[in-house]
Protein backbone atom coordinates (compact mmCIF):
# COMPACT_ATOMS: atom_id res chain seq x y z
CA UNK A 1 0.00 0.00 0.00
CA UNK A 2 1.36 3.40 -0.90
CA UNK A 3 0.50 6.77 0.46
CA UNK A 4 0.82 9.74 -1.80
CA UNK A 5 1.30 12.71 0.49
CA UNK A 6 -0.05 16.16 -0.11
CA UNK A 7 3.47 17.21 -1.02
CA UNK A 8 3.49 14.66 -3.82
CA UNK A 9 5.98 12.25 -2.26
CA UNK A 10 5.43 8.52 -1.97
CA UNK A 11 5.73 6.80 1.38
CA UNK A 12 5.21 3.15 2.15
CA UNK A 13 3.09 2.14 5.12
CA UNK A 14 5.74 -0.33 6.27
CA UNK A 15 7.07 0.81 9.58
CA UNK A 16 3.85 2.63 10.46
CA UNK A 17 2.79 0.12 13.10
CA UNK A 18 4.38 2.00 16.04
CA UNK A 19 2.20 5.04 15.29
CA UNK A 20 -0.95 2.95 15.06
CA UNK A 21 -0.01 0.94 18.16
CA UNK A 22 0.60 4.11 20.17
CA UNK A 23 -2.65 5.77 19.14
CA UNK A 24 -4.55 2.51 19.60
CA UNK A 25 -3.21 2.16 23.15
CA UNK A 26 -3.99 5.80 23.98
CA UNK A 27 -7.52 5.53 22.62
CA UNK A 28 -8.11 2.23 24.45
CA UNK A 29 -6.94 3.83 27.71
CA UNK A 30 -9.29 6.79 27.22
CA UNK A 31 -12.20 4.48 26.37
CA UNK A 32 -11.56 2.28 29.42
CA UNK A 33 -11.22 5.29 31.73
CA UNK A 34 -14.45 6.74 30.40
CA UNK A 35 -16.34 3.45 30.61
CA UNK A 36 -15.35 2.95 34.25
CA UNK A 37 -16.86 6.32 35.20
CA UNK A 38 -20.19 5.92 33.37
CA UNK A 39 -23.13 4.78 35.46
CA UNK A 40 -26.11 5.10 33.15
CA UNK A 41 -28.09 2.62 35.26
CA UNK A 42 -27.45 4.45 38.52
CA UNK A 43 -30.18 6.19 40.50
CA UNK A 44 -28.72 9.67 39.93
CA UNK A 45 -28.69 9.42 36.13
CA UNK A 46 -32.06 7.70 35.95
CA UNK A 47 -33.56 10.48 38.10
CA UNK A 48 -32.54 13.18 35.61
CA UNK A 49 -35.10 14.53 33.17
CA UNK A 50 -33.86 13.91 29.64
CA UNK A 51 -35.08 14.98 26.22
CA UNK A 52 -37.27 12.65 24.21
CA UNK A 53 -34.58 12.52 21.52
CA UNK A 54 -32.01 10.91 23.84
CA UNK A 55 -30.75 7.74 22.13
CA UNK A 56 -31.43 4.39 23.83
CA UNK A 57 -28.62 3.19 26.15
CA UNK A 58 -27.38 0.53 23.71
CA UNK A 59 -26.73 3.20 21.04
CA UNK A 60 -23.86 4.76 22.97
CA UNK A 61 -21.72 1.62 22.86
CA UNK A 62 -22.73 0.99 19.26
CA UNK A 63 -21.60 4.47 18.28
CA UNK A 64 -18.51 4.90 20.47
CA UNK A 65 -16.85 1.63 19.47
CA UNK A 66 -16.34 2.55 15.79
CA UNK A 67 -15.63 6.18 16.73
CA UNK A 68 -12.78 5.12 19.00
CA UNK A 69 -11.41 2.87 16.24
CA UNK A 70 -11.58 5.81 13.83
CA UNK A 71 -9.74 8.10 16.26
CA UNK A 72 -6.96 5.51 16.59
CA UNK A 73 -6.75 5.10 12.82
CA UNK A 74 -6.77 8.83 12.08
CA UNK A 75 -4.27 9.59 14.82
CA UNK A 76 -1.88 6.85 13.72
CA UNK A 77 -2.13 7.85 10.09
CA UNK A 78 -1.57 11.55 10.84
CA UNK A 79 1.39 10.84 13.11
CA UNK A 80 2.95 8.59 10.50
CA UNK A 81 2.50 11.05 7.65
CA UNK A 82 3.73 14.07 9.62
CA UNK A 83 6.94 15.14 7.93
CA UNK A 84 8.69 16.88 10.83
CA UNK A 85 9.41 15.89 14.43
CA UNK A 86 7.87 19.14 15.73
CA UNK A 87 4.71 18.52 13.72
CA UNK A 88 4.46 14.97 15.12
CA UNK A 89 4.95 16.30 18.64
CA UNK A 90 2.20 18.89 18.25
CA UNK A 91 -0.14 16.29 16.75
CA UNK A 92 0.57 13.88 19.60
CA UNK A 93 -0.04 16.62 22.17
CA UNK A 94 -3.29 17.66 20.50
CA UNK A 95 -4.49 14.06 20.44
CA UNK A 96 -3.48 13.55 24.09
CA UNK A 97 -5.41 16.64 25.18
CA UNK A 98 -8.41 15.51 23.14
CA UNK A 99 -8.43 12.02 24.63
CA UNK A 100 -8.01 13.44 28.13
CA UNK A 101 -11.03 15.70 27.61
CA UNK A 102 -12.93 12.77 26.09
CA UNK A 103 -12.33 10.55 29.12
CA UNK A 104 -12.75 13.48 31.49
CA UNK A 105 -16.33 14.14 30.48
CA UNK A 106 -17.49 10.91 32.12
CA UNK A 107 -15.71 11.85 35.33
CA UNK A 108 -17.24 15.34 35.29
CA UNK A 109 -20.78 14.26 34.46
CA UNK A 110 -21.10 10.92 36.25
CA UNK A 111 -18.22 11.06 38.75
CA UNK A 112 -19.13 14.51 40.07
CA UNK A 113 -22.81 14.02 39.27
CA UNK A 114 -22.74 17.44 37.71
CA UNK A 115 -24.60 18.12 34.49
CA UNK A 116 -23.05 21.61 34.35
CA UNK A 117 -19.49 20.34 34.77
CA UNK A 118 -20.25 17.77 32.08
CA UNK A 119 -21.47 20.51 29.77
CA UNK A 120 -18.29 22.50 30.30
CA UNK A 121 -16.26 19.37 29.60
CA UNK A 122 -18.08 18.57 26.39
CA UNK A 123 -17.81 22.15 25.13
CA UNK A 124 -14.06 21.99 25.75
CA UNK A 125 -13.99 18.65 23.90
CA UNK A 126 -15.77 20.26 20.94
CA UNK A 127 -13.15 23.02 20.83
CA UNK A 128 -10.42 20.40 21.05
CA UNK A 129 -12.03 18.44 18.18
CA UNK A 130 -11.92 21.49 15.92
CA UNK A 131 -8.28 22.10 16.82
CA UNK A 132 -7.36 18.42 16.33
CA UNK A 133 -9.07 18.22 12.94
CA UNK A 134 -7.41 21.47 11.83
CA UNK A 135 -3.99 20.20 12.89
CA UNK A 136 -4.49 16.74 11.35
CA UNK A 137 -5.73 18.29 8.08
CA UNK A 138 -2.37 20.00 7.65
CA UNK A 139 -0.74 16.59 7.58
CA UNK A 140 -3.33 14.23 6.14
CA UNK A 141 -6.73 15.24 4.82
CA UNK A 142 -7.99 11.65 4.78
CA UNK A 143 -7.22 11.31 8.48
CA UNK A 144 -8.93 14.64 9.18
CA UNK A 145 -12.03 13.54 7.28
CA UNK A 146 -12.09 10.33 9.33
CA UNK A 147 -12.40 12.45 12.48
CA UNK A 148 -15.53 14.29 11.29
CA UNK A 149 -18.05 11.69 12.57
CA UNK A 150 -16.37 11.84 15.99
CA UNK A 151 -16.69 15.63 16.07
CA UNK A 152 -20.33 15.39 14.93
CA UNK A 153 -21.20 12.87 17.64
CA UNK A 154 -19.50 15.02 20.27
CA UNK A 155 -21.49 18.05 19.09
CA UNK A 156 -24.65 15.96 19.43
CA UNK A 157 -23.52 14.96 22.94
CA UNK A 158 -23.06 18.63 23.78
CA UNK A 159 -26.62 19.36 22.67
CA UNK A 160 -27.89 16.42 24.72
CA UNK A 161 -25.91 17.51 27.79
CA UNK A 162 -27.16 21.12 27.38
CA UNK A 163 -30.75 19.85 27.19
CA UNK A 164 -30.25 17.85 30.38
CA UNK A 165 -28.85 20.94 32.12
CA UNK A 166 -31.90 22.99 31.03
CA UNK A 167 -34.37 20.34 32.19
CA UNK A 168 -32.82 19.76 35.61
N, C-alpha and C positions, 0 to 999 in steps of 0.2 A: 504494500500500500504506500502510495506517495502522497505527500502533502505539498501543494504548491502554495507557497506563502504569498502574502499580499505584496511582497517586494519582488516576486517573480522567481525566487529561488526554490529549488527542490530540496526536500528533506525527507529522509526515510523515517518511518515510525519506529524502527528498531532502536532500542535504547530508551524508549519513552516510558517503559513500565515503572521506573521510580517515581515519575511525576503522577501517574495514575494511582499507584499504590499509596503515595502520600496523601493525595486528595481523597482517595477512597477511605483511608483510615481516619482522616480529619472529619469527613462527613459522617462516617459511622459513629464516631465519638459524639458528635453533636446530636445525631439522631437518638442515640442511647441516653444521653443526658436529658434530652427533651422528654423522651418517653417515660423516664423514671419520675419526672415531676408531674406529668399529666394524671389527673384523677377525674375523668369525665363521669364516672359513676358515683363519685362522692356526694354527700349530702349538700355541701356548699354549692357545687356547680349545678346540681339538679334543682336547687332552690332558686336559682337565678331565672329571671324572665328573659326569654330569648326570642328573636324574631322568627316569624313563621318560615322564613327562607333559610334558616339554619340547616345545613346538610345533616343527614342521619349520621350517627356515630361511626358506622363502618366506612363512610366516605373518606374520613380523614386519613386512615391508614392506606386506603386504596389510592389516594392522591399523593400522600407524602412519600410513599415508597418509590415510585418512578421519579418524583421530583428530586429526591436525594440522590438517586442514581445519575440523574442529569447534571446535578451540581458537581458530582465527582468527575463525571466525564468532561464537562466544560472546563472545570478547574484544571484537570490534568492536561487537557489539550492546550489550554492557554499557557500554562506554565512551560510546557514542552516547546511551544512555538515562539515563546518570548525570545528575542534575539540578544538581549543584554542582561547581565547579572542584576543590575539595578531594577530593570523592568520586571524580572522574575521576583525579586524581593518585594517590590510594591504590589504585585499581583498576589503573592502569597500573604502579605499583610492584609490586603483588602479582603481576601477570602477568609482569613482567620477572624477578622472583625465581624464579617457577615455571619459566619457560623456561630460565633459567640453570641451575637444578638439573636440568632435563630433559636439556639438552645435556651438563651436567657428569657425569652418570652414565656415559656412554660413555667419557669421559676417565679417570674413576676406575677403572672396571672393566677396560676394554681398554687404555687408555693406560698406566696404572700396573700393569696385570696384577695387580690386587688384587681378589679377590672380596669381601673384608671392606670395603674402601673403597667398592666398588660398593654393598654392602648399606647402609652408612651413607648413601650418596647417595640411594638409592631410598627409604629410610625418611624422609629429609628431604623428598624430593619428595612422598611421601604426606601428610606434615604440611602442606606447601605447598598441595597439592590441596584439602585440607579447608578451609584458610584462604581460598583463592581462591574456592571454591564458596560459602562462607559470605558473603564480601564481594560476589560477583556476585549472589547471591540477594537481597540488600538492594536491588539496582537493577533486576534483571530475572530473574524466576524461570524464564523460558523459556531464557535463556542459561545459567543455573545448571544446569538439567536437561540441557542439551546437553553439559555437562562431566562428567556422571556416568559415561559409558562410558570416558572418559579416566582418571578416578580408579580405576575398576574394573580397567582393564588395568594401571595402575601398581601397584595392590595385588597383582595376579597376578604381575607382574614382581618385586615384593618377595619373594613366596613362592618364586618360582623362584630368585632370587638367594640367598635364605636356604638353600634346599635345596643349592645348589651349594657354599655355604660349608660346610655340614655334611658334605658328601660328599668334600671335598678338604682 
